[in-house]
């Protein structure tokens, strides 16, 4: 990154663009023009620290590479003048200095998270221009493909097997075993399919890889194509990822121009090409057989297996389907060797995994860690801990079909087997953190509503069973549930797991089963005491105004109440008419903190509302159960 001309790298992945990265880039460009400065603006992908977007790092001769966070256009003008002209680095806008490990892997010493990360899949994310193939080649890109084309096909498959790589799309099936089965399968042509249909709420790992470093996925697919004797590949990307589709298509064009795809790759006599197939965005298309039906132009519904896809997959021909992250691991495995990869991780879970950190966590973004890293390390040392110094209550791992793990198991190592033991799953890598103000019953209802609406309808258990589960949860959160509801929830969930055809139905009840297992007392509070301890379920809470705290001259709540439920009494103190109150909470939000007059309560059945003279906690909110 040295050189005489300053270089300005701007994170222009979807996360950066959504908070103004393109406007910041334009401001830098205008600033350079205004001051007649030479400088190169490079739009890179996402570095993974999404909480700091728009993220910019600048190289200037004789200075370390400085990384700036949360920039606005006016900050860009300031940096151009103060740093590039006056040599003032504007450290008040900086997050740290960006350094590069061996192989061009990014590292910010000031952030503890980078000490815990092991970047294999994200090694080039946020470092290279995804639209410039020379950036990828300069860091060793396509060397693995060149090496593979000189190897026997069986040798490549053996390397993948010895590495211990498991599929990173959720199932965790040994990748080498799948490659071997497809290699031995009879029938031609064979196909290579990359699953980029990332439909989990809060998950964006595949999107970042496709947007930031598409060539490593292309290279991994080309190696697989050569190893298995396939000549055509497909990258299936949901249409809700327009930037990823654009970057991959551009990368494919450049790869063809450099004879890295198409006819006679690198002059070695091997033909292989890749097409992008945009999906409509159905969650069920993340299931392999439904995805293949979608490419064929048929209704995407899972089919009964066997035969498996490696025997009869796309167009009823042998097909290898792996996830974006799985293919991304193939080039480094071939270059550095299977033994190198197999030494990373745990006994039965090798390599790394990428998590999308979301929810009540301070520093959201992506984190790539060794298998075996604990949840505590991921949340507190990489994610910065819980927002507003609140207590962590649970972690939901593995997307909407994953289980909710209580805080008491925070020292659990992250791998396929440990998470399964707790009733959860690795899944695609989504990790949602919940704090003490989360209602676990409501959370189970939220995730089940998603999976129920995304069911393709083929299985009776999934189509009808998840609907009845959702109805049971809705009745519980409305205060209409009984202890029989809890029994039915458990029994029906177990039957849906056993009777569903594909992974959607088989894992949809996980949020219910784990919250019943670890947070049964919350369910009991909802059905027996008719209250929500977390003060979330709207039908089980009330808003009150404390008489001796209400300021008679303040009209905030009266003016903002959408249902006109608040009116002054004979002493001009506001009163909430509970028959009109729609539980929107606006009165609590607008009540000035210094008055602390509005309280939110969830009394037990048979109790009256707490007396208005009870001492209140900060911010106008009293937590009462």
C-alpha positions as CSV (number, residue, x, y, z in Angstrom):
1,X,0.0,0.0,0.0
2,X,3.0,2.3,-0.2
3,X,3.4,4.8,-3.0
4,X,3.6,8.5,-3.7
5,X,0.0,9.1,-4.6
6,X,-2.4,8.9,-1.6
7,X,-5.0,6.1,-2.0
8,X,-8.4,6.4,-0.4
9,X,-10.2,3.1,0.1
10,X,-13.9,3.4,0.7
11,X,-16.1,0.5,1.9
12,X,-18.9,0.3,-0.7
13,X,-20.6,-2.9,0.1
14,X,-24.3,-2.9,0.7
15,X,-23.8,-2.0,4.4
16,X,-21.6,1.0,3.5
17,X,-23.8,2.2,0.7
18,X,-26.9,2.1,3.0
19,X,-25.4,4.6,5.3
20,X,-23.9,7.0,2.7
21,X,-20.6,5.5,1.5
22,X,-21.3,6.7,-2.1
23,X,-21.9,10.2,-0.9
24,X,-18.7,10.1,1.1
25,X,-16.8,8.8,-2.0
26,X,-18.2,11.7,-4.0
27,X,-17.2,14.2,-1.3
28,X,-13.6,12.9,-1.4
29,X,-13.5,13.1,-5.2
30,X,-14.8,16.7,-5.1
31,X,-12.3,17.6,-2.3
32,X,-9.4,16.3,-4.4
33,X,-10.6,18.3,-7.4
34,X,-11.2,21.5,-5.4
35,X,-7.6,21.4,-4.0
36,X,-6.0,20.2,-7.2
37,X,-4.7,17.1,-5.5
38,X,-3.6,13.8,-7.0
39,X,-5.2,10.8,-5.3
40,X,-6.8,7.5,-6.1
41,X,-10.2,6.6,-4.8
42,X,-10.8,2.8,-4.6
43,X,-14.2,1.3,-3.8
44,X,-13.6,-1.9,-1.9
45,X,-16.1,-4.2,-0.2
46,X,-16.9,-4.7,3.4
47,X,-14.1,-5.1,6.0
48,X,-16.6,-6.7,8.4
49,X,-16.8,-4.0,11.0
50,X,-20.2,-2.8,9.7
51,X,-20.9,-0.7,12.9
52,X,-18.2,1.7,11.7
53,X,-19.6,2.3,8.2
54,X,-19.1,4.4,6.1
55,X,-15.5,3.1,6.6
56,X,-12.5,4.7,4.9
57,X,-8.8,4.0,5.1
58,X,-6.1,6.1,3.6
59,X,-2.6,5.4,2.6
60,X,-0.2,8.3,2.4
61,X,3.6,8.0,1.8
62,X,5.6,8.1,5.1
63,X,2.5,7.5,7.2
64,X,0.7,4.5,8.5
65,X,-2.6,3.5,6.9
66,X,-5.3,5.3,8.9
67,X,-8.8,3.8,9.2
68,X,-11.7,6.2,9.7
69,X,-15.2,5.3,10.9
70,X,-18.8,6.6,10.4
71,X,-17.7,9.4,8.1
72,X,-20.0,12.0,6.6
73,X,-19.4,14.0,3.5
74,X,-18.3,17.0,5.5
75,X,-15.7,14.8,7.2
76,X,-14.3,13.8,3.8
77,X,-13.7,17.5,2.9
78,X,-12.0,18.0,6.3
79,X,-9.7,15.0,5.9
80,X,-8.7,16.0,2.3
81,X,-7.6,19.4,3.6
82,X,-6.3,18.6,7.0
83,X,-4.5,15.3,6.3
84,X,-3.6,15.3,2.6
85,X,-2.5,19.0,2.6
86,X,-1.7,20.0,6.3
87,X,-0.6,16.5,7.4
88,X,-3.0,16.5,10.4
89,X,-4.4,12.9,10.5
90,X,-7.7,13.9,12.1
91,X,-7.4,11.2,14.7
92,X,-10.7,12.1,16.3
93,X,-12.4,10.5,13.3
94,X,-10.1,7.5,13.2
95,X,-10.8,4.0,14.6
96,X,-7.2,2.8,14.3
97,X,-4.4,2.0,11.8
98,X,-4.9,-0.7,9.2
99,X,-2.0,-3.2,8.8
100,X,-1.7,-6.2,6.6
101,X,-0.6,-9.7,7.7
102,X,1.1,-12.1,5.4
103,X,-1.0,-12.7,2.3
104,X,-2.7,-9.3,2.4
105,X,-5.1,-10.2,5.3
106,X,-6.3,-7.0,7.1
107,X,-5.6,-6.3,10.8
108,X,-6.5,-3.3,13.0
109,X,-4.3,-3.5,16.2
110,X,-6.5,-1.1,18.1
111,X,-9.5,-3.4,17.8
112,X,-9.4,-6.5,20.0
113,X,-11.7,-8.3,17.6
114,X,-8.9,-8.8,15.0
115,X,-6.7,-10.6,17.6
116,X,-9.5,-13.2,17.8
117,X,-10.2,-13.5,14.2
118,X,-8.7,-16.0,11.8
119,X,-9.5,-14.8,8.3
120,X,-9.7,-17.4,5.5
121,X,-13.1,-16.8,3.9
122,X,-12.9,-13.0,4.6
123,X,-9.2,-12.7,3.8
124,X,-9.7,-10.2,1.0
125,X,-13.0,-8.6,2.0
126,X,-12.6,-4.9,2.2
127,X,-9.0,-5.0,0.9
128,X,-9.4,-5.4,-2.8
129,X,-11.5,-3.8,-5.5
130,X,-14.0,-6.5,-6.4
131,X,-14.2,-5.1,-9.9
132,X,-10.4,-5.3,-10.5
133,X,-9.2,-8.9,-11.1
134,X,-5.6,-7.8,-10.9
135,X,-6.0,-7.0,-7.2
136,X,-7.0,-10.6,-6.5
137,X,-4.3,-12.0,-8.7
138,X,-1.6,-9.8,-7.0
139,X,-2.5,-11.5,-3.7
140,X,-2.2,-15.0,-5.1
141,X,-5.5,-15.3,-6.7
142,X,-6.0,-18.2,-9.2
143,X,-2.7,-19.7,-8.2
144,X,-4.7,-22.6,-6.7
145,X,-6.6,-23.1,-9.9
146,X,-3.3,-23.2,-11.9
147,X,-1.9,-25.7,-9.4
148,X,-5.1,-27.8,-9.6
149,X,-4.9,-28.1,-13.4
150,X,-1.6,-29.9,-13.0
151,X,-2.9,-32.4,-10.4
152,X,-4.9,-35.6,-10.8
153,X,-8.6,-35.2,-10.0
154,X,-8.4,-37.8,-7.3
155,X,-5.5,-35.9,-5.6
156,X,-7.7,-32.8,-5.4
157,X,-10.6,-34.6,-3.8
158,X,-8.2,-36.3,-1.4
159,X,-6.9,-32.9,-0.3
160,X,-10.4,-31.7,0.4
161,X,-11.2,-34.9,2.4
162,X,-8.0,-34.7,4.5
163,X,-8.6,-31.0,5.3
164,X,-11.8,-32.0,7.2
165,X,-13.7,-29.1,5.6
166,X,-17.4,-29.4,6.3
167,X,-20.2,-27.6,4.4
168,X,-20.7,-24.1,5.8
169,X,-24.2,-23.6,4.5
170,X,-25.7,-25.1,7.6
171,X,-25.8,-28.9,7.4
172,X,-22.0,-29.4,8.0
173,X,-21.7,-32.5,5.8
174,X,-18.1,-33.4,5.0
175,X,-17.2,-31.6,1.8
176,X,-14.6,-34.1,0.6
177,X,-17.1,-37.0,1.0
178,X,-19.7,-35.1,-1.1
179,X,-17.0,-34.4,-3.8
180,X,-16.0,-38.0,-3.9
181,X,-19.6,-39.3,-4.2
182,X,-20.2,-36.8,-7.1
183,X,-17.0,-37.8,-8.8
184,X,-17.9,-41.5,-8.7
185,X,-21.5,-40.9,-9.8
186,X,-22.5,-42.2,-13.2
187,X,-23.9,-39.8,-15.7
188,X,-22.8,-36.7,-17.7
189,X,-22.8,-33.8,-17.9
190,X,-22.1,-33.0,-14.2
191,X,-22.8,-29.6,-12.7
192,X,-21.3,-27.4,-10.0
193,X,-23.8,-25.2,-8.1
194,X,-23.0,-22.5,-5.6
195,X,-25.8,-21.7,-3.1
196,X,-25.8,-18.0,-2.5
197,X,-29.5,-17.9,-1.5
198,X,-29.0,-16.4,2.0
199,X,-32.5,-16.0,3.4
200,X,-32.0,-16.0,7.2
201,X,-33.0,-12.8,8.9
202,X,-29.9,-11.0,10.2
203,X,-27.5,-13.1,8.0
204,X,-25.3,-11.4,5.4
205,X,-22.1,-13.4,5.3
206,X,-22.5,-14.8,1.7
207,X,-23.6,-11.4,0.4
208,X,-20.4,-9.8,1.8
209,X,-18.2,-12.4,0.2
210,X,-19.9,-12.2,-3.2
211,X,-19.8,-8.4,-3.1
212,X,-16.3,-8.0,-1.8
213,X,-14.3,-10.9,-3.2
214,X,-16.2,-12.8,-5.9
215,X,-13.1,-14.3,-7.6
216,X,-12.4,-16.6,-4.6
217,X,-15.8,-18.2,-5.1
218,X,-15.3,-18.4,-8.8
219,X,-11.9,-20.0,-8.3
220,X,-13.2,-22.5,-5.9
221,X,-16.0,-23.5,-8.3
222,X,-13.6,-23.8,-11.2
223,X,-11.4,-26.1,-9.1
224,X,-14.4,-28.2,-8.2
225,X,-15.4,-28.3,-11.8
226,X,-12.0,-29.7,-12.9
227,X,-11.9,-32.2,-10.0
228,X,-15.3,-33.7,-10.8
229,X,-15.2,-33.4,-14.6
230,X,-17.9,-30.8,-14.8
231,X,-18.0,-28.0,-17.4
232,X,-20.8,-25.8,-16.3
233,X,-21.5,-24.0,-13.0
234,X,-24.3,-21.9,-11.5
235,X,-24.2,-19.3,-8.8
236,X,-27.7,-19.0,-7.3
237,X,-28.1,-15.5,-5.7
238,X,-31.4,-14.1,-4.5
239,X,-32.6,-11.1,-6.5
240,X,-32.7,-9.0,-3.3
241,X,-28.9,-8.9,-3.5
242,X,-28.5,-6.8,-6.7
243,X,-25.0,-5.6,-5.8
244,X,-23.8,-9.1,-5.3
245,X,-25.3,-10.1,-8.7
246,X,-23.6,-7.2,-10.3
247,X,-20.2,-7.9,-8.8
248,X,-20.3,-11.6,-9.6
249,X,-21.3,-11.0,-13.2
250,X,-18.5,-8.4,-13.7
251,X,-16.0,-10.8,-12.1
252,X,-17.1,-13.6,-14.5
253,X,-16.6,-11.4,-17.4
254,X,-13.1,-10.5,-16.3
255,X,-12.2,-14.1,-15.6
256,X,-13.2,-15.1,-19.1
257,X,-11.1,-12.2,-20.6
258,X,-8.1,-13.6,-18.7
259,X,-8.8,-17.2,-19.8
260,X,-9.6,-18.2,-16.2
261,X,-13.0,-19.3,-17.3
262,X,-14.4,-20.6,-20.6
263,X,-12.6,-22.6,-23.2
264,X,-9.1,-24.0,-22.6
265,X,-8.5,-22.4,-19.1
266,X,-4.9,-21.2,-18.7
267,X,-4.0,-23.2,-21.8
268,X,-4.5,-26.5,-19.9
269,X,-7.2,-28.0,-22.1
270,X,-10.0,-27.7,-19.5
271,X,-13.3,-26.0,-20.3
272,X,-15.5,-24.6,-17.5
273,X,-17.9,-21.6,-17.3
274,X,-20.3,-20.2,-14.8
275,X,-23.7,-18.5,-15.0
276,X,-25.5,-16.4,-12.4
277,X,-29.0,-17.4,-11.7
278,X,-31.0,-14.8,-9.7
279,X,-33.6,-16.4,-7.4
280,X,-36.9,-14.8,-6.5
281,X,-36.1,-14.8,-2.7
282,X,-38.1,-17.7,-1.4
283,X,-36.5,-19.0,1.9
284,X,-37.1,-22.6,0.9
285,X,-34.7,-22.1,-2.1
286,X,-31.9,-22.4,0.4
287,X,-32.7,-26.1,0.4
288,X,-30.6,-27.8,-2.2
289,X,-33.2,-29.7,-4.2
290,X,-35.6,-26.7,-4.2
291,X,-32.8,-24.5,-5.4
292,X,-32.1,-26.9,-8.3
293,X,-35.8,-27.0,-9.2
294,X,-35.7,-23.2,-9.3
295,X,-32.8,-23.2,-11.8
296,X,-34.7,-25.6,-13.9
297,X,-37.7,-23.2,-14.0
298,X,-39.9,-25.4,-11.9
299,X,-41.7,-24.6,-8.6
300,X,-39.0,-24.7,-5.9
301,X,-40.2,-27.5,-3.6
302,X,-37.9,-30.0,-1.8
303,X,-38.0,-33.6,-3.1
304,X,-37.7,-36.9,-1.4
305,X,-34.2,-38.4,-1.1
306,X,-32.6,-40.7,-2.2
307,X,-31.5,-40.3,-4.8
308,X,-29.2,-37.5,-3.5
309,X,-28.1,-34.5,-5.6
310,X,-24.7,-35.9,-6.2
311,X,-26.3,-38.7,-8.1
312,X,-29.3,-37.0,-9.6
313,X,-29.5,-33.3,-9.1
314,X,-29.7,-30.4,-11.5
315,X,-31.5,-31.6,-14.7
316,X,-31.4,-35.1,-13.1
317,X,-27.6,-35.2,-13.6
318,X,-24.9,-35.6,-10.9
319,X,-24.5,-32.2,-9.2
320,X,-22.2,-30.8,-6.5
321,X,-23.8,-28.1,-4.5
322,X,-21.8,-26.2,-1.9
323,X,-22.2,-22.9,-0.1
324,X,-20.4,-19.6,-0.9
325,X,-18.2,-19.9,2.1
326,X,-17.4,-23.6,1.4
327,X,-16.1,-22.8,-2.1
328,X,-14.1,-19.9,-0.7
329,X,-12.1,-22.3,1.4
330,X,-11.0,-24.4,-1.5
331,X,-8.2,-22.2,-3.0
332,X,-6.3,-21.7,0.3
333,X,-6.6,-25.5,1.1
334,X,-5.0,-26.3,-2.2
335,X,-2.3,-23.7,-1.9
336,X,-1.4,-24.2,1.8
337,X,-2.2,-27.8,2.0
338,X,-4.9,-29.9,3.7
339,X,-2.7,-30.4,6.8
340,X,-2.6,-26.7,7.4
341,X,-6.3,-26.4,7.3
342,X,-6.9,-29.5,9.4
343,X,-4.9,-28.0,12.3
344,X,-7.4,-25.1,12.5
345,X,-10.5,-25.7,14.6
346,X,-11.6,-28.7,16.7
347,X,-11.4,-32.4,16.3
348,X,-14.6,-32.8,14.3
349,X,-15.1,-29.2,13.1
350,X,-12.1,-27.9,11.1
351,X,-11.3,-24.5,9.8
352,X,-13.2,-21.3,10.5
353,X,-16.8,-20.1,10.6
354,X,-18.2,-16.6,9.8
355,X,-20.8,-15.1,12.0
356,X,-23.1,-12.1,11.3
357,X,-23.4,-10.4,14.6
358,X,-26.7,-8.6,15.0
359,X,-29.3,-7.8,17.7
360,X,-28.5,-6.1,21.0
361,X,-24.7,-6.1,20.4
362,X,-22.5,-3.0,20.3
363,X,-20.4,-3.7,17.3
364,X,-22.5,-5.4,14.6
365,X,-20.8,-6.9,11.6
366,X,-19.0,-10.0,10.5
367,X,-16.5,-12.1,12.4
368,X,-14.5,-15.0,11.1
369,X,-13.2,-17.2,14.0
370,X,-11.7,-20.6,14.4
371,X,-14.1,-23.4,15.1
372,X,-13.9,-23.9,18.9
373,X,-13.9,-20.2,19.8
374,X,-16.5,-19.6,22.6
375,X,-19.7,-17.6,22.3
376,X,-18.4,-15.4,25.0
377,X,-15.3,-14.5,23.0
378,X,-17.4,-13.8,19.9
379,X,-19.9,-11.6,21.8
380,X,-17.6,-9.7,24.2
381,X,-14.2,-9.6,22.6
382,X,-15.3,-9.3,18.9
383,X,-18.8,-7.8,19.2
384,X,-17.9,-5.4,22.1
385,X,-20.5,-6.7,24.5
386,X,-24.2,-5.8,25.0
387,X,-25.6,-2.4,24.2
388,X,-26.3,0.0,27.0
389,X,-24.4,-2.2,29.6
390,X,-27.5,-4.5,29.9
391,X,-27.3,-8.1,30.8
392,X,-27.3,-10.7,28.0
393,X,-30.2,-13.1,28.2
394,X,-29.8,-15.4,25.2
395,X,-28.1,-16.0,21.9
396,X,-30.0,-17.2,18.8
397,X,-27.6,-19.1,16.5
398,X,-28.3,-20.5,13.1
399,X,-31.0,-18.3,11.7
400,X,-34.7,-18.6,12.2
401,X,-34.4,-22.4,12.5
402,X,-31.7,-22.2,15.2
403,X,-32.2,-22.5,18.9
404,X,-32.0,-19.9,21.6
405,X,-29.1,-20.5,23.9
406,X,-29.3,-19.0,27.4
407,X,-26.5,-16.8,28.8
408,X,-25.4,-19.5,31.2
409,X,-23.9,-21.5,28.3
410,X,-21.9,-18.5,27.0
411,X,-18.7,-20.4,27.4
412,X,-19.8,-23.1,24.8
413,X,-17.3,-23.5,22.0
414,X,-18.6,-22.7,18.5
415,X,-18.7,-25.9,16.4
416,X,-21.2,-28.1,14.7
417,X,-21.4,-30.6,17.6
418,X,-21.5,-28.4,20.6
419,X,-24.3,-26.2,19.3
420,X,-26.3,-29.2,18.3
421,X,-26.0,-30.6,21.8
422,X,-27.6,-27.4,23.2
423,X,-30.6,-27.8,20.8
424,X,-29.2,-25.2,18.3
425,X,-27.3,-25.4,15.1
426,X,-24.4,-23.7,13.2
427,X,-26.7,-22.9,10.4
428,X,-25.5,-20.4,7.8
429,X,-23.9,-18.3,10.6
430,X,-26.4,-15.8,11.8
431,X,-26.0,-14.8,15.5
432,X,-28.6,-12.6,17.2
433,X,-27.9,-11.4,20.7
434,X,-30.8,-10.8,23.1
435,X,-30.7,-8.7,26.3
436,X,-32.7,-8.8,29.5
437,X,-35.6,-6.8,27.8
438,X,-36.3,-9.6,25.3
439,X,-39.4,-11.7,25.7
440,X,-38.4,-15.3,24.7
441,X,-42.1,-16.2,24.0
442,X,-42.4,-13.3,21.6
443,X,-39.0,-14.1,20.1
444,X,-40.1,-17.7,19.4
445,X,-43.3,-16.3,17.8
446,X,-41.3,-14.0,15.6
447,X,-39.0,-16.7,14.2
448,X,-41.9,-19.1,13.8
449,X,-43.9,-16.5,11.9
450,X,-41.1,-16.2,9.4
451,X,-40.6,-19.9,8.8
452,X,-44.3,-20.6,8.7
453,X,-44.8,-17.9,6.0
454,X,-41.8,-19.3,4.0
455,X,-43.0,-22.9,4.1
456,X,-43.5,-24.2,0.5
457,X,-46.6,-26.1,1.6
458,X,-45.5,-29.5,0.3
459,X,-45.5,-31.3,3.7
460,X,-48.6,-31.5,5.8
461,X,-46.5,-31.4,9.0
462,X,-44.8,-28.2,7.9
463,X,-47.7,-26.5,6.2
464,X,-50.3,-27.1,8.8
465,X,-48.2,-27.9,11.9
466,X,-46.3,-24.6,11.9
467,X,-49.5,-22.7,11.4
468,X,-51.0,-24.3,14.6
469,X,-47.8,-23.6,16.5
470,X,-48.0,-20.0,15.5
471,X,-51.7,-19.8,16.6
472,X,-50.8,-21.3,20.0
473,X,-48.0,-18.8,20.5
474,X,-50.3,-15.9,19.5
475,X,-52.9,-17.0,22.0
476,X,-50.2,-17.3,24.7
477,X,-48.9,-13.7,24.0
478,X,-52.4,-12.4,24.2
479,X,-53.0,-13.9,27.6
480,X,-55.4,-16.5,26.3
481,X,-53.0,-19.5,26.8
482,X,-53.2,-22.3,29.3
483,X,-50.8,-25.0,30.5
484,X,-52.3,-27.3,27.8
485,X,-50.9,-24.8,25.3
486,X,-47.4,-25.6,26.5
487,X,-48.0,-29.3,26.3
488,X,-49.3,-29.0,22.8
489,X,-46.4,-26.8,21.8
490,X,-43.9,-29.4,22.8
491,X,-45.7,-32.4,21.3
492,X,-46.6,-30.7,18.0
493,X,-43.0,-29.4,17.7
494,X,-41.5,-32.8,18.1
495,X,-43.9,-34.3,15.6
496,X,-43.1,-31.6,13.0
497,X,-39.4,-32.3,13.4
498,X,-40.0,-36.0,12.8
499,X,-42.5,-35.7,9.9
500,X,-41.2,-32.9,7.7
501,X,-39.5,-33.6,4.5
502,X,-36.7,-30.9,4.4
503,X,-34.6,-28.9,6.8
504,X,-37.1,-26.0,6.9
505,X,-39.8,-28.0,8.6
506,X,-37.4,-30.2,10.6
507,X,-35.7,-27.2,12.2
508,X,-38.6,-24.6,12.3
509,X,-39.7,-25.7,15.9
510,X,-36.1,-25.2,17.3
511,X,-36.8,-21.7,18.7
512,X,-39.9,-23.1,20.5
513,X,-38.2,-26.2,21.8
514,X,-35.2,-24.4,23.1
515,X,-37.1,-21.5,24.7
516,X,-39.4,-24.1,26.4
517,X,-36.4,-25.9,27.6
518,X,-34.4,-23.0,28.9
519,X,-37.1,-20.3,29.6
520,X,-40.1,-22.3,30.7
521,X,-40.8,-19.8,33.6
522,X,-41.6,-17.1,31.0
523,X,-44.1,-19.3,29.3
524,X,-45.7,-20.1,32.7
525,X,-45.8,-16.4,33.5
526,X,-47.7,-15.8,30.3
527,X,-50.3,-18.6,30.7
528,X,-50.7,-18.8,34.5
529,X,-50.1,-15.2,35.7
530,X,-51.1,-13.6,32.4
531,X,-48.2,-11.3,32.4
532,X,-45.1,-10.6,30.3
533,X,-42.0,-10.3,32.6
534,X,-40.0,-8.6,29.8
535,X,-42.8,-6.0,29.2
536,X,-43.0,-6.8,25.5
537,X,-46.3,-8.6,24.7
538,X,-48.7,-5.8,24.1
539,X,-51.9,-7.4,25.4
540,X,-50.2,-8.2,28.7
541,X,-48.9,-4.7,29.6
542,X,-50.3,-1.3,30.5
543,X,-49.1,2.3,30.5
544,X,-49.8,4.4,33.5
545,X,-49.1,8.0,34.5
546,X,-47.8,8.6,38.1
547,X,-49.8,11.4,39.6
548,X,-47.2,13.1,41.7
549,X,-44.6,13.1,38.9
550,X,-46.8,14.4,36.1
551,X,-46.2,18.1,35.2
552,X,-49.5,19.8,34.7
553,X,-48.2,22.2,32.1
554,X,-46.7,19.4,29.9
555,X,-48.9,18.2,27.0
556,X,-46.5,15.9,25.2
557,X,-48.4,12.7,25.8
558,X,-51.8,14.2,25.1
559,X,-50.7,15.7,21.8
560,X,-48.9,12.5,20.6
561,X,-51.4,9.8,21.7
562,X,-52.8,8.4,18.4
563,X,-56.0,7.0,20.1
564,X,-56.8,10.1,22.2
565,X,-56.7,7.9,25.3
566,X,-55.0,10.5,27.5
567,X,-56.9,13.3,29.1
568,X,-56.4,15.6,32.2
569,X,-58.5,15.0,35.3
570,X,-60.1,17.6,37.5
571,X,-56.6,18.6,38.8
572,X,-55.2,18.8,35.3
573,X,-53.1,15.7,35.8
574,X,-53.1,13.3,32.9
575,X,-54.9,10.0,33.0
576,X,-54.8,7.1,30.5
577,X,-58.1,5.6,29.6
578,X,-57.2,1.9,29.4
579,X,-60.2,1.1,27.2
580,X,-58.9,3.4,24.5
581,X,-55.1,2.7,25.0
582,X,-53.6,0.8,22.0
583,X,-50.4,0.0,23.9
584,X,-48.2,1.8,21.3
585,X,-45.8,3.2,23.9
586,X,-45.6,6.7,22.4
587,X,-46.5,8.3,25.7
588,X,-43.5,6.7,27.3
589,X,-41.2,7.8,24.5
590,X,-42.3,11.5,24.6
591,X,-42.5,11.9,28.3
592,X,-39.6,14.1,29.3
593,X,-37.0,12.1,31.2
594,X,-36.7,14.7,34.0
595,X,-40.4,14.2,34.8
596,X,-40.3,10.4,34.9
597,X,-44.1,10.3,34.9
598,X,-45.0,7.4,32.5
599,X,-44.6,3.8,33.7
600,X,-45.0,0.5,31.8
601,X,-46.3,-2.4,33.9
602,X,-47.3,-6.0,33.6
603,X,-49.2,-7.0,36.8
604,X,-49.9,-10.6,37.8
605,X,-53.5,-11.8,37.3
606,X,-55.7,-10.5,40.1
607,X,-53.3,-7.7,41.0
608,X,-54.2,-4.1,40.7
609,X,-51.9,-1.7,39.0
610,X,-49.0,-0.6,41.2
611,X,-49.6,2.6,43.2
612,X,-48.5,5.7,41.4
613,X,-46.2,6.7,44.3
614,X,-43.8,3.8,43.8
615,X,-40.2,4.9,43.2
616,X,-39.4,5.1,39.5
617,X,-36.3,3.9,37.6
618,X,-34.5,6.1,35.0
619,X,-35.9,7.5,31.9
620,X,-39.6,7.5,32.9
621,X,-39.9,3.8,32.8
622,X,-40.7,1.5,35.7
623,X,-40.2,-2.2,35.2
624,X,-42.9,-4.0,37.1
625,X,-43.8,-7.7,37.1
